[in-house]
Amino acid sequence: MTITLDDVASILHILITGSMISSSQPLWVDDANALLVELLGTIDVEASREMEQCHSPSVRLLWLRENFSTITDVSSDDDIEFATRAFLLHLVGCTLFADKSATSVGVVYLELYRDLSMVGSYAWGAACLAFLYRQLTTVTRFEVRQLGGYLTLLQS
């Protein structure tokens, strides 16, 4: 049986139509660093150190939790926006676009949260299914031992 967009919509209850989620060009570490500074308000050195630890333009899910879970009622509006973006990045890193390690998420997805009012207009379900199919293609190679993506969809 094949997983379809209708399956994704009925299981996850997320949009399958809307603005396309696409990354046509690779995100270089310098660009990822600039995104972290601009959209999450991190310090340049701290962002660089985190990506060095991941050996890619990615951040650890643990790092996101540690740095953005202390928002209170007296936090500034900017801090709340930074934490919101970090939460959403963490969310897609744990679910829709989970990598094989399930410990990090690509900074490339942070660009989708530049304008928080647009988040609800993206076709998250279509992107999730495309990502899962890409992961299934990769895992067919002999040397690949793990699978990424939203694996709950395979259980349906």
TAMOQUI-V260341 format. One record per residue. PHI is phi as a letter, one per 40 degrees, with the letter a starting at -180 (999 if undefined). PSI is psi in radians with two decimals (none if undefined). OMEGA is omega as a letter, one per 40 degrees, with the letter a starting at -180 (* if undefined). Layout:
PHI/PSI/OMEGA  PHI/PSI/OMEGA
This chain:
999/2.49/a  b/2.47/i  c/2.26/a  b/2.98/i  c/-0.61/i  c/-0.67/i  c/-0.80/a  c/-0.80/a  c/-0.72/a  c/-0.52/a  c/-0.82/a  c/-0.30/a  f/0.78/i  b/2.81/a  c/2.40/i  b/-0.12/i  b/2.67/a  i/-2.79/i  c/2.44/a  c/2.44/i  c/2.05/a  a/2.55/i  b/1.57/a  c/-0.40/a  b/2.58/i  c/2.62/i  c/2.06/i  c/2.78/a  d/-0.71/i  c/-0.72/i  c/-0.69/i  c/-0.70/i  c/-0.76/i  c/-0.68/i  c/-0.76/i  c/-0.70/i  c/-0.80/a  c/-0.83/a  c/-0.31/i  b/-0.12/i  g/0.41/i  c/2.83/i  c/2.45/a  d/-0.81/a  c/-0.71/i  c/-0.73/i  c/-0.75/i  c/-0.75/a  c/-0.71/a  c/-0.75/a  c/-0.55/i  c/-0.69/i  c/-0.59/i  c/-0.21/a  g/0.47/a  a/3.00/i  c/1.08/a  b/2.87/i  b/2.63/i  c/2.51/i  c/-0.65/i  c/-0.72/i  c/-0.73/i  c/-0.78/i  c/-0.77/a  c/-0.63/a  c/-0.27/a  b/0.35/a  b/0.16/a  b/0.52/i  c/2.38/i  b/-3.14/i  c/-0.41/a  c/0.10/i  c/2.62/i  c/2.82/i  c/-0.67/i  c/-0.78/i  c/-0.65/i  c/-0.71/i  c/-0.74/i  c/-0.79/a  c/-0.61/i  c/-0.79/i  c/-0.73/i  c/-0.73/i  c/-0.80/a  c/-0.67/i  c/-0.75/i  c/-0.74/a  c/-0.85/a  c/-0.49/i  c/-0.45/i  c/-0.40/a  b/-1.54/a  d/-0.74/a  b/0.74/i  c/2.31/i  c/3.13/a  c/-0.52/a  c/-0.41/a  f/0.46/i  b/-0.16/a  a/2.91/i  a/2.47/i  c/2.39/i  c/-0.33/a  d/-0.56/a  c/-0.33/a  c/-0.54/i  d/-0.54/i  c/-0.33/a  b/0.22/i  d/-0.88/i  b/1.77/a  c/-0.41/i  c/-0.27/a  c/-0.19/a  d/-0.69/a  c/-0.11/a  c/-0.10/a  c/2.62/i  c/1.27/a  c/-0.68/a  c/-0.75/i  c/-0.73/i  c/-0.70/i  c/-0.79/a  c/-0.72/i  c/-0.72/i  c/-0.76/i  c/-0.77/i  c/-0.67/i  c/-0.74/i  c/-0.69/i  c/-0.62/i  c/-0.76/a  c/-0.71/a  c/-0.20/i  c/-0.24/i  c/2.52/a  d/-0.72/a  c/-0.17/a  c/2.26/a  b/-0.22/a  b/2.80/a  b/2.38/i  b/-3.14/i  h/3.12/a  c/1.57/a  c/-0.26/i  d/-0.55/i  c/-0.47/i  c/-0.35/a  c/-0.22/a  c/none/*
